[in-house]
Amino acid sequence: MRLSTESNERFSQARTFNCNYGGAEFNVAAGLSGYGINSEYVTRLPENELGENALFELRKLKVQNSNILRGGERLGIYFFGDRFRIKRKQGYL
């Protein structure tokens, strides 16, 4: 799960965050599915609302998820702030 700020706020300034489910493997499976290629995501998700939301996103993207284990209380999380995005106008790719 990725939390990100809006505009150019730092995390210390933000009072709200956008939440997106993703990560390298999740994104690859979703991308393949988007091209009509059968893909499956294998992981372990907690049995709580965060786990349910992640499953919902996978189903929405038509990614196979029948081998996902459920259990535990944690879900991986990472943070992404707008101020770290690469700006093309500065000459970066």
LUMZA-612699 format. One record per residue (C-alpha): residue in one letter; x negated, y, z. Coordinates in steps of 0.1 Angstrom, whole numbers, plus 5000, padded with zeros to 4 digits. Layout:
BEGIN
AXYZ...
//
This chain:
BEGIN
M500050005000R498650344991L499550665009S498850984991T499451354997E501251594976S499751904959N496151964970E496751895007R494251725029F495451445050S495151665081Q497451925065A500151685052R503351625070T504751385044F503151115022N504050934991C503950554994N503150324964Y502449954964G499349864944G495749764946A493549604919E495149264918F498749404921N498049654893V496649384870A499549154875A502049444869G500149554838L500149204823S503849164831G504549494814Y502949354782G505249044784I502448814797N503548584826S501648684857E501748584893Y500648754925V499348534953T498848694987R500248695022L502748965032P504049045066E507648955075N508849305080E510149595060L506749675044G506449315032E510049325019N509349645000A506249504984L508149194973F510849424959E508249614938L506849284924R510349164915K511149494899L508049464877K508849104869V505748964885Q506048594897N505848584935S506948234945N503548144960I503448444983L503048345020R504848535046G503548595081G501548825103E502249185110R499749375088L499649505053G496549645036I496650025033Y494450275015F494650655013F494350874982G494351254984D494851474954R491651664962F489651354952R491151324918I488851374889K489551694870R489051674832K488652054829Q485452034850G483851814824Y484251474841L485851174824
//
